[in-house]
Amino acid sequence: MERKVIVMANMRLQKHVIEVVENQLKLGEPKCTTETYNEFIKLGHPKEEAKKLIAGEVLKEIYEVMKNNDVFNEDRYSKNLSDLLKEWGGKKIKWEDS
């Protein structure tokens, strides 16, 4: 199954979710965020693009938490980031909003 890049049409929402990514990077928690971000950068993705890609996975995790009245699941989030990196790590991405 091919993964799709999540494009956030709501720019205010995108700004806030990217802030979550930036906070995760600043704090170094969860580590999978920093590891994925660094790998995207190493593969040649621009910083903002790497943050947008990770933000899509943050949004998915927020959805799962809300839908299931659950707590943040770092294992699920880490797996999603790993899958994201496998799918998009070496690819050029054409953003609909760019």
C-alpha positions as CSV (number, residue, x, y, z in Angstrom):
1,M,0.0,0.0,0.0
2,E,1.5,3.3,-1.0
3,R,1.6,6.0,1.7
4,K,0.4,9.4,0.9
5,V,2.0,12.6,2.2
6,I,-0.5,14.4,4.5
7,V,-0.9,18.0,3.3
8,M,-2.5,20.2,5.8
9,A,-4.8,22.7,4.1
10,N,-5.5,24.5,7.2
11,M,-2.4,26.7,7.6
12,R,-3.1,27.5,11.3
13,L,-3.3,23.8,12.1
14,Q,-0.2,23.2,10.1
15,K,1.7,25.9,12.0
16,H,0.7,24.4,15.4
17,V,1.5,20.8,14.5
18,I,4.9,21.9,13.1
19,E,5.4,23.7,16.5
20,V,4.8,20.3,18.2
21,V,7.6,18.8,15.9
22,E,9.9,21.7,16.7
23,N,9.3,21.2,20.5
24,Q,10.0,17.5,20.1
25,L,13.2,18.3,18.3
26,K,14.2,20.9,20.9
27,L,13.6,18.5,23.8
28,G,14.9,15.5,22.1
29,E,11.8,13.6,23.0
30,P,10.6,11.3,21.7
31,K,13.9,10.3,20.2
32,C,12.3,8.8,17.1
33,T,11.4,12.3,16.0
34,T,15.0,13.6,16.1
35,E,16.3,10.4,14.5
36,T,13.8,10.6,11.7
37,Y,14.4,14.4,11.2
38,N,18.2,13.9,11.1
39,E,17.8,11.0,8.6
40,F,15.6,13.1,6.3
41,I,18.2,15.9,6.4
42,K,21.0,13.5,5.7
43,L,19.1,12.2,2.7
44,G,18.9,15.8,1.3
45,H,15.4,16.9,2.3
46,P,15.1,20.6,3.3
47,K,14.5,21.2,7.0
48,E,11.0,22.6,6.6
49,E,10.1,19.6,4.4
50,A,11.3,17.2,7.0
51,K,9.3,18.9,9.6
52,K,6.2,18.9,7.4
53,L,6.6,15.1,6.8
54,I,6.9,14.4,10.5
55,A,4.0,16.8,11.3
56,G,1.8,14.5,9.2
57,E,2.6,11.6,11.5
58,V,2.0,13.8,14.6
59,L,-1.4,14.6,13.2
60,K,-2.1,10.9,12.7
61,E,-1.1,10.2,16.3
62,I,-3.3,13.0,17.6
63,Y,-6.2,11.5,15.6
64,E,-5.7,8.0,17.0
65,V,-5.5,9.4,20.6
66,M,-8.7,11.4,20.1
67,K,-10.6,8.7,18.2
68,N,-9.8,6.0,20.7
69,N,-9.8,8.1,23.8
70,D,-6.2,6.9,24.3
71,V,-2.8,8.2,25.3
72,F,0.2,8.9,23.2
73,N,1.6,5.6,21.9
74,E,5.3,6.1,21.3
75,D,5.7,2.6,19.7
76,R,2.9,3.3,17.2
77,Y,4.3,6.8,16.5
78,S,7.9,5.5,16.1
79,K,6.7,2.8,13.7
80,N,4.8,5.4,11.6
81,L,7.9,7.6,11.4
82,S,9.9,4.5,10.4
83,D,7.4,3.7,7.7
84,L,7.4,7.3,6.5
85,L,11.2,7.3,6.2
86,K,11.2,4.1,4.2
87,E,8.5,5.4,1.8
88,W,9.7,9.0,1.4
89,G,13.3,9.1,2.5
90,G,14.9,9.1,-0.9
91,K,12.1,10.7,-2.9
92,K,11.6,14.2,-4.1
93,I,8.3,15.5,-2.8
94,K,6.0,17.8,-4.7
95,W,3.8,19.6,-2.2
96,E,0.4,20.7,-3.3
97,D,0.5,23.7,-1.1
98,S,3.9,24.9,-2.4
